[in-house]
Amino acid sequence: MLGHDAMKRMQSSNILVSGLYSLLHSYVLGHDAMKRMQSSNILVSGLRGLGVEIAKNVILGGVKSVTLHDQGQAEWRDLSSQFYLREEDLGKNRAEVSQTRLAELNSYVPVVAYTEALTDDYLTQFQVVVLTNSPLEEQQRVGDFCHSNGIKLVIADTRGLFGQLFCDFGEEMLVIDTNGEQPLSAMISMITKDAAGVVTCLDEARHGFENGDSVIFTEVQGMTELNSCQPIEIKTLGPYTFSICDTTGFSDYVRGGIVSQVKMPQKVAFKSLTTSMTEPEFVVTDFAKFERPGQLHLGFQALHSYQRKHSRLPKPWCQADGEELVSLAKEVNSSQTGSAKVDELDDKLIKKLAFVSAGDLAPINAFIGGLAAQEVMKACTGKFMPIMQWLYFDALECLSEEEGGAMLTEEDCAPRNSRYDGQIAVFGSQLQEELAKQRYFLVGAGAIGCELLKNFAMIGLAGGEGEVIVTDMDTIEKSNLNRQFLFRPWDVTKMKSETAAAAVKQMNPSIRITGHQNRVGPETERVYDDDFFESLHGVANALDNVDARMYMDRRCVYYRKPLLESGTLGTKGNVQVVIPFLTESYSSSQDPPEKSIPICTLKNFPNAIEHTLQWARDEFEGLFKQPSENAMQYLTDAKFLERTLKLPGAQPLEVLEAVYKSLVIDCPRSWADCVTWARHHWQCQYSNNIHQLLHNFPPEQLTSSGAPFWSGPKRCPHPLEFSTSNHLHMDYVMSGANLFAQSYGMQGSTDRVGVAKILDSLSVPTFVPRSGVKIHVSDQELQSANVNVGEGEGFYIYIGHLFIHIKLIAGKIIPAIATTTSAVVGLVCLELIKIVQGHKKVESFKNGFMNLALPFFTFSEPISAPSHKYYEIDWSLWDRFEVKGLQANGEEMTLRQFLDYFKNEHQLEITMLSQGVSMLYSFFMPAAKLKERLLLPMTEIVTKVSKKKLGKHVKALVFELCCNDLTEEDVEVPYVRYTIR
């Protein structure tokens, strides 16, 4: 009999994947690439906000060593983005102060500080050199030396709302994987024997190949020469066909075969910095600003000239300095002899560059720093396509929406010896005051959550009377540390939200922040109630699942609060901003659902790793989760039997048989019983069931049309013979027996020798296939038979695959890396600044998508909220009727008064009224019931119909309307917010 504690353990059982998340970088980059990165020594020069961001991401990535170089001392303006500097560090060397804090990020990466000049001899010890905050002359000197000596170079700079990135990885770099995508594969239905060699794939899915891809063949029958061919370059002919080569000399194609994509290394060549300055190649980050890279290429050179001339940058929003920078930019342009020369200089753009160049913004540094760190990893590993060679970025939309931008004064933006001087230089002091008042709700304190909190602290969000509330119900695990950078080894087992809050409090003591441990959902609406949401200025999501995102989206629409939404997947990232009355919501558009696997494919004819893994997940649920839940309810819930007997069809019998099986038939008495159970289960799944399948469908069987049954996606299985000398067989029995023992509260064992002895003494009956057993070939056949899949079906095909890939698929785990997270969050916080400034134009906001592996960036203005005419009024998802439930005399509105209100005030005759799934009123309601309800207060009707009392936290109810005059074209059903308190 299962004990209560054992049942609880069984219900919470999960597959433990030790150290999985610490291998996520390995999954994204690949094992060989990780080895190359771990042998690379990196120099990061310049430890202001941009430099520390790059160093942080590179250290988390796991290189061999990082050297921090800076000859300057910490200044007030550094504190606006350098998150490892404190006010007490002012006047100290930036590299030396940052070294200790950066070294804590990864104990496997030595981090040292260097404060002398960068000599040629010193540079020779590094594989990659990163320059930030360096004069142009030093960039050129170091650039020429690195190019001549095989040292890869990354130059990164940020100037207020502008960013610059340059890469030089030598004249012959080998890129081993240009996009980082998993190689594609497809099953073959036909190969022609002719000059073109046309391959046709099964029409179940498009092959996905592109012109120039290289492929190899396996399991081809007949034209077997292809199975031993080297990778062949293809030419695509359509979604299901492509051409390979002249196949006239090959044998005749018979059937079958799998074609798989092979990643072929690609050589790329880089120009030196000096050469590339006159003949630049640009990666465009925003196609709406296609001409800007060329303009900014000259503008940044003009800034270097200005700084060389005045030993400072242009003063914030100084008209005279702006005019001088324009003149210098024109001089730079006129001196150009190559393609860097532009026909006409954009004076307004260059002047804005001058106005904000003294600024130092955390979000811009996060974005450029994430990109730069990813380029460092590309330089070390040869994985992913590098930036060729210049990238420029600006976020001028963050400035005022007034024509020509906010003409702030020098006084507005002058230094104040404040930690926000770098931000005030761009936006002035008024925005800083507004940021300090903000009250924001952050949902999630994982990778994105940590980055958001860091940026919140740096920009001064809730740095005064405002507040940041962060909630996360999870505790910190060791595997989180490689990307959730606010956590340290000594924080493991602590709550994420509280630890993250304390960490950013160290970065900026002024931030008011509170950590919660609540899951967001209906069960916590007593905490996150009307008062809570109405007090917020906005919400930022840092979630890892769509359901929670959609829930928060609904709450933000209901309370009309801005929502900042973002996500990452390896090197891919996206940002979406939701603005009340302006944009559509997160839920307005959704990705298509994941393609489900047909049941018969899953049970009998798997042909891909995803099939076998889903089958295994279902097996685990059926063996260890569902039985324990049913048994627990039977033992502890007095009404379980009553509820079970009310289930439709044969379900009551199935549930009770399962309970009887768990508690009586399968109940073990000893460890040997558990081993016996696991061994018999192995025999059933991997031998007996396959023998039965091959009895029904022999290997040589033909279909009614004369084609081989076992062809195409149906791959003929082979029964296994159990052996105690086979490690995989023993692993299965050991794991199964221990899980089974744990389910019943029994002591397990790791003694493989002892288990082998039990197995050697065990007699396993010889299986004899049965006649008359029906195995369905397709889901259509299964549905027409109207039966469940039999227990005798199901088998296992072992498909060799990268182990980490298997773990990620099985756990439905989304890989995250620090570089993408940093860049994405930088973009999120730029949108936050626009919201706080009160931007009203949809074109001022930017949704974004990036893939750092390609590299590819695209930005677009958010989609406006769709609206529909409703009695000559534009009606969108943000609109609703507001009704106060309490009358002037203090009594609540009755249903009759409610209906009359809409008839008199809005000329609407309500035909149906509902609240959630409860129908409160309808025109076809029985007369007696209608007469009774018309006199009742609205809240009384709600509690009567739903049979639930309203909590004291509920201030308002939501009612959905149907009216005679509504047309079928109305997409958004009008609803009412009915205030009761």
N, C-alpha and C positions, 0 to 999 in steps of 0.2 A: 504494500500500500504506500502511495506517495505521501510523505509528510508535508505539512503546510509550508515550511521553509524551503523544502526541496521544490515544491510546486512553484513558489515565487521565483526561485533561481531558474527554473525551467522556463517560466514565462518571460524572463528577461534575458534569456540566452541569446547570444549573438556570435557571429563569426569574428574572432579576434585576429586582426591582421597586424602583427607586431611590427612597428617601425615603418608602416606603410607610408605615412605622410612625409617622413623624412626622405622617401624615395621619389617624391613627386617631381623634383627637379630632374631626377634621373629619367623619369618617364617622359617629361617634356623634351629634354635635351638628348636622351639616349645614353646608354652606358659608356660607350667609347668617348662621346663628347664630354661626359662628366670626368672621365679619367684625364682628358687633355686639360680641362679647366682646373683640375686639382694639381696640375703641374705648372700652373701659370702664376708668375709674380706680377702684381699690378701696382702701378704708381698712380695715385690721385693727387694732383697738385691743385691747391686752392680749397680751403675748408670753410668757405662761407656756406650759405644754404644749399646751393647747387652741388658743391663738392661733397658735403656730408650726405646728401641724398644718394649720390652715385656710390659713395663708399659703403653706405648702409646696404644697398641692394646687391652690390658685388660681394660683400662679406657673407650675406645670407645665401648667396648663390653657391658658395663653397669653393673659392679659388685657393691656391697654395698659400699666398700671403698678400697683404695689402700694406703699402707704405703711404702714409699721409704726409703731404708736403705743404707747408705754408710758412712764409716768413713774416706774416702780418699778425697784428694783435686784434682781439675781439673789440668791436665797436657797438654802439647802441643799435645801429641799423642792422647789424648781423642778427640780432635777436628776433627779428620779424620772421625769419625762416630757418635759422640754424638751431635745430631742436636739441642739440647737445651742448649748447652754451647757456650759462646762467648769468644773471646779473653780477654775481660775485666774480665771474670770469673776465669781466671787462678789463682790458689792458694786458691780458695774458695771451700767449701764443695760441692761435686757434687749433693748430694741429696737435699740440701737446695736451690741451684740455680735452679735445675730442677723442684722443686715442683710447683712453681708459673706457669710455662709454661705448665706443664702437667695438672694442675688443670683446665686450660682454655678449655681443650678438651671436657669436659662433666660436666656441672654444677650440674648434679645429682649424681656424684661420688665424695665424699670427698677424697682429696689427702693430705697426711701429710708426713713430713720428719722426720726421726729418725736417730741420729748419734752416739748412744751409742752401746755397745756390745750387741749381741743377746743372752740373757739369756733364760733359759728354761721357766721361768715364763712369759717373754715377748712373747714368741712364742705361748702360749696357747690361745691367743685371735684371732688367724687366722685359717681359714679353709684350706687355701693353702699357702705354703711357696715356694718362688722361689729364688734359690741361683745362682748368677752369680759372676764370679771373686772371688771365695772363695777358700781358701786352702783346700786340701783334708781332713785334720784333722777336719776342721770345717764342711765340708760336711758330714763326718761320724758321728760327734757328733750330729749335727742337724738332720741328717737322722735317726739315731737310736731313738732320742727323738720323732720325728714326727711319725715314724712307730709304736711306743709304745703307742702314745696318739691319734691316729686317725686323725692326721693332714696330709693332702696330700702334697707331695713334688715333686718339679720339679727342676732339676739341669741343667743349660745350660752354655756352655762355647764356646768361639771361640778363635782360635789361628791362626791368619793370614788366610790362605786358608783352614783351618780345623775347623770343628764344632762338638760339642758333646752335646747330650741331654739324660737325664735320668729321668724316672718317677717312683714314688712309691705312689700308691693311696690306700695302705692298703691291708690287707689279704683277705678282702671280699668286693669288690666293685660291685655295681649293675649297669650294663650298660643297660639303658632302650631302646636304639635304636642304633644298632651297625653300621649302614651305612648311616642313614639320608635320605634315599630315600623314596619317597611317596609310601605308600602301594599299591601293585598291586591288580587288580581285573579283573575278566573275567566272561563271560556269559556261562552258561552251556547248552549243547545240550543232554547229556545223563549221567546217573549214573547207574552202574550195581548193581544188588542185588546178591552179592556173598561175598566170604571171603576177596577178595581184595578191593572191593568197588572202582572200577575204574571210575573216573570222566573224561568225555570228554568235552572239551570246543569248542565253535564255531570256525570254521577254518578261521575266519576273521583275527585273530592275535594270535601269540603265547602267552601262559599264562605267561611266564617269571618267574615262580616259580622255586625254587631250593630245593634239598633234605633237609629235616629238617625244612622247612618253616611251619608255623602254619597258618591255615585258618579258617574262619567261613563262614556259608552259610545263605543266605536270599532268599526269594521269590521262594523257591523250591516248586513245586506243586507235590503232591503225596507222596514223601518221606519226609514228613514234619518234621520228627524227627530231621533232620539235621538243621532245622532253629533255634532250641533251644539248639543245642550242644555247649559245650565249645570249644575253639580253638583246632583244630585237627592237629597233625603233619603229613605231607604228604611225600610220596616218589614219585619223578617224574619218569614217564615212557617214556615221549617223549615231544615234543614241545606243544602238545595239550592235553595230558593225564597225570593223576597222580592217585596214589592210596591213599585212606584215612583210611579205617578201614573195619572190617567185617560188611556188611550191610544186611546180610541175615535175621536179625530180624526186619528190617525196613519195612515200607509200600512200595508198588511198586512205582517206579518213574514214573511220568506222563510227566511233561515238565517243562521248565524254570529253573530259579534259577541264583543267582549271587554268586560267590565265591570270597572272599576278604582276602587278606593277613593281618595277625595280627602280630605286632611287639612284640615279647616276651622278657622280661628282661633276661639278661645273667649275671651270676656272674663270675668275674675274680679276680684272686689273684696275689698280687705283693710280691716279695721278698724285704727285706730291702736292703739299699745301700751296707752295709757290706757284706751280703750274695751274692748279685747280682754281686759284683765285681769279686768274684771267680767262680761263676756259671752264666755267663751273657747270656741273650737272646738278639738277635740283630734284629732290623728292617733294612733291606737292602734298601738303597736309590738308589743304582746303581748296577744292576746285572752284569755289566762289571767289577765291583770292588768287587766281592763277598767275597774275602779273606781280604779286608782291615779293616772291623770293628774289627776283632780280633786283628789285628796288631795295630790299633789306640787305642784300649782299653788299651794295654800295653804302647803305646807311650804317652798317656795323663797322665798315672800314673808316667811314667818316668819324664815328665815335672814337675809334682808336686815335685818329689824328687829333681830335679835339682834346682827348685826355693827355696825349703827348705834349700838346701845346700849353695846356692850362694846369696840368697835374691834378685834374679833377674831371668829373663828368659834368654835363650841363646841369644847371640848377633846376629843381623841379618847377615846371610850368613858368619858366622864365622866357619871355618873348625874345629878348635879345639873344640869349643862348640858342634858342630855337632857330632864329634866322641865321646865326653863324654856322650851325650844323648843316643847314640847307646849302649854304655857300661851300662848305667843305665837301659835302657830298657831290656837288656839281664839279668841283675840282677833281675829285676821285674819278668821276664818270668821264670827264674829258681826257684824263690820262690813260684810260683803258684802250688797249689795242685789240683785245680778243672779244669773245662773245659776251663778256661781262658788261659791256657797254650797252646802255639803254637809250632809246630814242628820246625819251622825255622823262625827266625826274618827277616823281610825285611829291611835290613840296609839302602838301598837307600831311602825308604819311611820315616823311622825314622829320617834320616839326613835332609830330606826336611822339616819335621815337626820342627826340630830345627832351620833351616835357617829362617823360616817365622813366628815362634811362637810369636815373639815380635810385629808382625804386628796387626793392628786393622782395618779391612775392613768393610765399610758400607754395601756392598752387602751381605757378609757372615752374618753379624749381622741381616740384614733384613730377610734373609731366615731362619736362626735358631730362630730369635726372633718371626717370624710369627708362626712357628711350636710350639715354647714353649708357646706362648700366647694361641694357640688353645688347648694345653694340659691343661692349667689352666682352660679354659672353660669346658673341659671334666670333670676335677676333680670337678668343682662346680656343674655341671648339671647331670652327668651320661649320657649325650648324646654323641654318637659316641664312637668308640673303641679307647682306649688309646694306646700310644706307649708302647710296651712290650719288654724290658724296656729300652734298650739302642739304640740310633741312632747316627751313625757317618757319617759325610759328608766331602768331600774334593773337591776342584776345582783346582787341580794341572794343569789341561789343560790351565789355565790362564798364566802359566809360559811360557818361551820361548819354541818354537818348536824345538830348537836345541837339538841334542842328549844329553840326561842326564839333560836337563833343562838349564836355563840361569845361568851360574856360575858368578853371580854378586859378587862384592867385598864388604868387610865391609865398605869401604869408600863410595861406591855407595849408600849404604843403611843406613848410619849412621844418627842419629838424627840431625836436623838442627834448632831446635826451630821453626818449621813450623807447620801450622795446618794440613799438610799432612804427618807428621812424621810416623803415623801409617800405611800409605800406601806405603811410600818410603821404609820402613823397609822390605816390601815384593817385590816390583818391581823396586826399585831404583829411582833415580831422573830423568832419561831420559824419562820414561813413564809419569811422572808428567808433564814434559814440553810438551809432545805431547798432553796430555789431555787438557791442558790449551789452545791449539790452535784449538781445535775441534769446528766445526760449525754444530750444530744438529737442526733438525726440529722435534718438538714434537707436535703430532696432538691429542689434547684432554687434558683437565685439570680436569678430574673427579677423581675417586678413584685411578685408575692406574696412571693417569697423575700426581697427587699430590705426590705419592710415587716415581715416576721416577724423578721428580724435586728435591725432597729431596736427593735422591741418587746422582743425577748429582752434586748438590751443595757440597755434602760431598766428592766425589772423585775428585773434582776440574775440572769437565768438563767445558770448556769455562771460565776457571778462569784466562785467560790472554787475548790474542788477538782474541780468538774464540768468539762464541755466541750461545746461545740457543734461538730459536724462538718457542714460544708455542702459538698455536691458539685454541680457543674454543669460540663458539658463545653464549654459555649459561651464564645465571646469576646464582648466588648462591641462593639456596633455603634452608630453615631451615632443610628440610628433608635430605640434603646432609651431614650434619655435623657429622653423626655417622660413616662415613668412609672416607670422603674427608678431611683429618686431617689438611690441611693447612688453612682451613676456620674456622671462629669464628662467634658467633651469630651476632656480630655487622657488619659482612661482608655481611649479607643477602641482596640481590638485587644488589650487586656489580658484575662486570664481573669476571668470574672465572679466565681467563688467567692473567689479570692484578693483581688480588689479590694474586694468587699463585706465580707469579713472585716476587711480593713485599715480600711475606713470606719467600721464599728461599733466597732472598737477605739479609734478617736478619740472616739467618743461615750461609751464607758465603758471605760477602760483595764483594768478588772478582769476583763472577760469573757475567758474562755479559748475561743478559737475556732480551728479548723483548716479550711483550704480544700482540697478535692479537685477533680479534673477528670475524674471517672469517670461513665460512664453506669451507672445501676442496671439490673441484669439478670443472667441466668445467667452471662454472660461475666465479671462482676466479683464472683462469689461467693467467689472466693479472697481478695478484699480484705474484702468485707462478709460474713464467715463467721460461724460459731457464736459464737466468742469476741467478735466485734464486736457482734453483736446482743444477746447475753446481757449485755453490759456497759451497754446503753442503758436509760434510763428511759422513752423514748418516741421517736416519729417524727413529723415534720411534713412533709406533702407540699406542694410548691409547683410542681406539674407542669402541663404543658399538653396532655397526651394521656391517654386512658383506659387504654391498654395498660400504660403505666408505673405509673399509679395502681393498677391491679389487681395488678400484680406486687408493688408495695410492700405492698398490702393482704394478699396471701398471705403475705408474709414476716412481717408483724406478727402475723397470726393464728398462724402456726407458732411464732414465738418469744414469743407472748402479750405483745405490747407495745402500749400505747395508740397510736392513730393520729389525728392531727389533719388532716382533709381539708377543702379549700376550693377554690373556683373563682369566676371572674368572666366575664361576657359583657356588655361595654358597661356599662350601668347595673344589670345584674342580678348578684347574687352569692349564694353559698350556703356553708354551713358544715356539716360533719358530723363528729361525734366518735365514735370507735370505742374502746370500753373492754373489755378482756379479761373474759370470763365474764359480762358485763353487757349489751352491746349486740350487734346484728348487725354484720357487717362491711360495708365499702364495696361489696364484690362481691355481697353478699346480694341487693341490688336494683339493677337496671340500667335505664337509659333504653332505650326501644325502638330498634332499629337504624334508621339512616337509610334512608328509602325509596329503593330502587334505581330507576334509570331503565331501562325496557325497552330492549333492544338495538335493536329496530327503530325505536323512537322516536328513540333517540340517533343512529342512522345515517341514517334516511330522513325522519323526520317530527318534527323538533324544533319545539317551540312556546313554549319559555321560555328565558331567559338561562342557567339552570342546564344545560339540555340542550346548548347550543352550547359552553359552557365545558368541560363534561365531555368532549365530543367532541374539543375542542382539546387537552385534557390527554392523552387517549388517542393522538391523532395525534403529539404530541411524543414520548411514550414509544416509539411504534412506529417513528418516523423516526430518533431520535437516541440513545435509551437501549438498547433491546433489541438492535438490530444491533451496536452497539459491544461490548456484553457478550458476545454470541455470538462475534464475530470475535476479541475479546481471548482468550477461552478457547481458541478454535481455534489461535491462534498461540502461546500460552504454556503450555497444559495438555496434557500428553502423553496423558492418559486421556480427553480431551474426546470424541474420536471414538468410543471404546469405550462411554462412557456414553450418548452420543446414539443409537447404534444399538440400545440396549436400551430406548429409549422406546417406549411402546405406539402402535399404530395407525400413522397417517401422520405422526406427529410427527418421526421421524428425517429424512424427506424434506423436510419444511417447514423444519426448522432448518438443514439443509445447503444448501438452496436460498437461504435468507436469508443465510447466510455467503457463498456464492458471489456473490450479488447485491451484498453490501457490498464484498467484496474485489476483484471482477472487473468486473461489469457497471456498477455505479454509481461506481466509483472515478474521481474526477476527475483530470485532468492539469494543469488550469490554473484560475485564478479564473473565466474565462469558462465553463468547464464547470460550476462551482458555480452561476453565475447561470442557465445553461441549465436545470440540474436544477430550481431553484426556480421558474422560469417555467413549465416543463412540469407541475410539481406543482400550481401555482396553476390552470393550465388544466384539469387533471384534476378537481380538487376543486370548483371554483366555476363551471365551465362544462360540461365533458363529462359529468360524473356527473349533473348536473341535467337536461341534454338527454336522457340515457338514462332518467332517472326519469319525465320528462314524456312520453317515447315510450311507456313502459309504462303510465303513468297520465295521459292527456291532461287538461288543465284542465277539460274539459266531461264527463269520464267519470262514469257513474252506477254505483252499486253494484247488486247483484242485486235489492235491494228498491226500486230506482228513486230512491234518494237520491243527492245529489252525493257523489262520492268525496272530493273536496277540501272537507271541511266539518268542523266541530267542531275537534278537536285536530290534524287534518291540514290544514296551511296550505300552500297552493300556492306552491312556490318559483319563482324566476325566474333563469335563467342570467345570469351577468355577462359583460361584454365588457371585456377587459383594456385598460388605457390607462396609458401612462407619465405622463400628467398627473394621474392619480388618486393622491393621496398614500397612501391606504390600500393600494392595489395595490402601489405601490412599496415601502412599508414591509414588506409581506409578503415580497416577493422579496428585498429587502436582508437582512432578518432570516434568512430561510431559507437564502440563499446563504452568509451568514457562519457560521451554525451548521454547515452542511454542510462548509464549508472547515475550520472548527475541528476537526470530527470526524476529518479526515484529516491534521491537523497542518499545514494550509496557511495562508498569510497571507490574511486577509480584506480588506475595503475598505469605506470609508464614502463613497466617491465616487459620488453619485447620478447625476451627469451621465455618468460613464463607464459605469455600469450601464445607463442609458437608451440609450446608444449600442449596447451589446451587444444589448439587447432589440430595438432598431429593426432590427438586421441579422439577427435570429433569425426563422426560418420555423417557424411553429406549424401543424401539419397540421389541416385542417378535420375536425371530429369527425362521424362518421355513426353514429347510433344503431343498435344491433344488435338483430335480432329473436332471440327465444328466450332472452334474458337474464332470469333469475328474480330478482325483487325481492320479498322477503317483507314482507307487510303487518303481521303481528303476530308476537310471540314464540312463541305457540302454533304458528303455521304453521311458524316456523323450527325449533322443536324436533321437530315431527312429520316435517319433511323431513330431520332429522338431519344438517345440514350447517352449516358455518361461514358467517358473514356474508361475502359476496364482496367482493373489493377494489373492484369497480365501484360499490359502494354508498357512500353518505355524501356529504353536501353541507353547505353553510354558509348560515345565514340571519343577516344582520346585524340585531341588535336594539339600538337605541339605549338606553343605560343609563348611569347615573352611573359614571364610570371607576373611582373608588375602590371602588365596590361590586363591579365586575367583578374587580378585583384581589383583593379579600378572598375572593370565592367561588372564584376560580381557585387561589389559594394556600391555601385552607382555613384562613384566618387568623382568629383570634378577637380582636376588638378589646378592648383593655383601657384603662381610664382610672383616674387616680390616686385619684379620690374613692371609687369602689366598692372598689378594692383596699384603701385605708386602712380603710374601714368594716368590710369582711369580716375583715381580719386582726385588728382590734380584738376582734371576737367570738371569733376563734380563740384569742386569748391569754387571754380570760376563761375558756375551757374548759381551757386549760393550767393556770391557777391552781387550778381545781377538782381536776384530776388530781394536781397536786403536793400539795395538801392531803389527798388520799386519800379523796375523796368516793366513796361506795359505792352510793348510791341512784340509779336510772336517772332519776328525776324531777328530780334536781339538775342534770343536764346539759341542754344546749339545742342541738338542730339548728336552723339558721336559714336563711331565704330572704328576699331583699329585692329590690325593684326601685325604685331611687331615682327613676326617671322618673315613677312614678305619683302619689305614692310609696306603696309597699306593703311591709309587713313581716309575717312570720309566724314564730313559734317553736314548736317542739314537742319533747317529750322523745324521745330516740332510741328506736327500736324495739328491744325486748328480743331477745336472741339466741333464735331458735326452738329448743325442745328437744323431744326425743322419748324415750319410755320405752324403755330398753334393759336388760332384765333388772332391772326395778324401779329402774333408775338413769336420771336425767335426762341425756341426751346431746345436746350441741350442737356447733357447729363449733369451739368452744374446747377440747373434750375429746379425749383420746387415751389410748392405753395407753403406759406408759413401761416399756421393757425394757432391761436392761443386758446387752450382748452378751458381755462377758467374765465367765467363771465365776470362782469363788473360787480355782481353781488357775491362773488366768491364761490358760486356753485359751478360745477363742471358742465360742459356742453353735453347734451344728449345726442343720440344718433339723429333724431329728427332735426334738432337745431344745426347739427353738422351738415346734413343734406340741404337744409334751407339756406345755410350760409353760402354754399357753392352756387346754388340756384340764383340767389339774390346778388351776390358780389361778383360772380364770374360767369353768370348765365350758363352754368353747366348742370346738367341733370345726371347725377351719378347713377349708373346702372349696377355697378359692382364695386365693393370696397373690401380690400383684404389687408391683412397684416402678417407678413411672412407667408407661411403656408395655411394660415387660418382665414377662412372666408367669413367676414363680419356682416356683410349685407349683400343681397342680390335681388334684382327685380322679380326673380322667379321663386323667392323664398316663400314657404307656406305662410298663409295669412296670419295664423295664430302666433307663429314664431316672430313674424315681422312686427306685429302689433306690440308684442312684449319688448322687443329690442329697441323700437323707436323711442321708448320712454327711458331707457337705461343710459347712464353716463358712458362715455366712450371707453374709459379704462375698465369699467365693470364688464363691458361686452368682451374686451380683449382677454381679461382674466378668465371669464366664463368659457369662452370658446377654446382658448389655448390650455386651460386648466393649469395655469402657472401664475403665481403671484408676481407682481412687479416689484423689483428690488428698489430700495430707497435711493440707489444711485441713478435710477432712470429718471431723466428730466424730460424726455420727449419720446414719442412713438413715431414710427414711420408707417404710413398707409399708402397703398397703391390704389390708383383710381382707374375705373373704366367708365366712359361716358358715351352717350348716344352719338355725339358729334365727332368722336375720334375716328380717324380714317386708318385703313390698314397700313398706309405708308408711314405712319408715325413709328419711329424706331424706339425712341425713348418714351417709356410709359410714365406719365406725370405722377409724381408722388407728393405726399403731404408730410411735412414735419409738424407734428401735433405736440405742442409744449404743454406739459402737465404740472411743472413745478417752476 
